[in-house]
Amino acid sequence: MKPLFKPATLFYSVALGFTSLSMTLPAQAGGVSVYIVAPGDTLWSIANENLKNPKDWKKLMKINNLTDQTQLQVDQALRIPSELMADFSAAPSVAVKPANLPLAAKTPAQNNKKPAATVREGAKAIGDVTSISSAAITVAATYGDVVQINAEKQSKLTVNQTLPDKARIRTGAKSSVNIIDANGSMIVLLSNSEVILSQPLSLLQGEIEYEVSADKMLALVSTEAGSVSAQKAHFRVATSKAGKLMRIEVEQGAVVVTDKENQRRISAGIAMLLEAGQAMNEPRQGLMRPDIANLSKSSVNGEANLNWSAIKDAKAYRAQLVYAADTYLVLFDEYLSQPKLNWHNISPGRYNIRLRSIGDNKLEGLNAILPFVVHGTLNPPRSNSPINGATLPTNKPWIAWSRVAEANSYTLQVARDAEFKTDVQEFSYQMKNYYKYSEALPPGEYYWRLMSVSPKRVKSEFGEIRMFKVK
């Protein structure tokens, strides 16, 4: 949880007769919080950091019976009605836009062999899928080795390229491509796959994912074993044995599966297997989604180390990494024999990790989607109090700073010079976002700076240097 008060020093929250002491108390409807003034605080700085409208600092004066804003004293308790306080719990996050994907994205090493991470060709995508003409078959995004095959020639696909009817597309290892068809639906061609973009699409080998936006039933995918028709649905199809074996799994909506003699309608969570020349198999209920409720959702060092509870009857699991801003651009795809993964060197950005259970005949269940943020360099805290250059009325100052979501402790350094060479004091393993001197400091100038430390002891650089004076 992010702190409710950014420059939090110490707070009490009083509502409906209940009193508690905490650093990160949520605002209570109709309640009152009490802010304990730290050295260097002013009514304006408190209002600017904590109120919906900074101009309400005048209301703080009235509520606390202050006639002069210079009346603030260190350790003074200020009453703040909850309706005035800003809500920091829903601060918007910055998403990676498809048009701004890194040109050289690093990908996690596979769990089984654990090779060193490699730099692959970066993912590329158009900025606005809605700008694509619905009458064209268009390349929306590519990752890795994706080519169009024309007779004996191969040409590399480019983003926003228009493809002709019956274009033959092939992906290499660890590659994928997103294509918008003439109906505005999204086709995702995964690694080592090949299709002919006919109507219906002919899947020659490999695997596709289809997000169907068509309002009417259309024949969408065909193989030697059978075909799939759908409207307003999301499904996956894989084929092997030269197209004679076909696997279908429905993620959302419903599809109609047809072979030479029979037709079946299957809905979300159902999977089935077709084999050319064989009687149609009965559809099966897919396995449960993996439980992701307690899995970590962020990393500060480019790692994803996840363990989840085993699913009954699961033979294996599948994990895919996709950008949060383009949920069908598959960047990494791994089969796991155990309910755990260990990925490394993921570039900073916002992702979704999709986890699926795999049962008999390699039939896969529904996606469990875990939002996952890889932060760049761990940021130092923002220094809040004392204000830079302030002369303090006490020789036992409070020092306060903002919290950093990825940090679990902080290191505070205080020195008598800006180069931190004279009388340096270091206070490590600070779990709270403030420090109060218990012993008096001699008069003079003091310089201070802060560092964040993650749970895995990853350290940020030291942040800005501030100075205060003790009389």
Buried (B, 14 or more C-beta within 10 A) or exposed (E): EBBBBBBBBBBBBBBEEEEEEBBBBBBBEEBBBBBBBBBBBBBBBBBBBBBEEBEBBEBBBEBBEBEEEEEBEBBBEBBBBBEBBBEBEEEEEEEBEBEEBEEEBBBBBBBEEEEEBEEBBBBBBBEEBEEBEEEBBBBBBBBBBBBBBEEEEEEEBEBBBEBEEEBBBBBEEBBBBBBBBBBBBBBBBBBBBBBBBEBBBBBBBBBBBBBBBBEEBBBBBBBBBBBBBBBBBBBBBBBBEEBBBBBBBBBBBBBBBBBEEEEBEBEBBBBBBBBBEEEBBEBBEBBBBBBBEEBBEEBBBBBBEBEBEBBEEBBBBBBBBBBBBBBBBBBBBBEBEEBBBBBBBBBBBBBBBBBBBBBEEBBBBBBBBBEBBBBEEBBBBBBBBBBEEBEBEBEBBBBBBBBBBBBEBBBBBBBBEEEBEEEEBEBEEBEBBBBBBEEEBEEEBBBBBBBBBBEEEBEBEBBEBBBBEBE
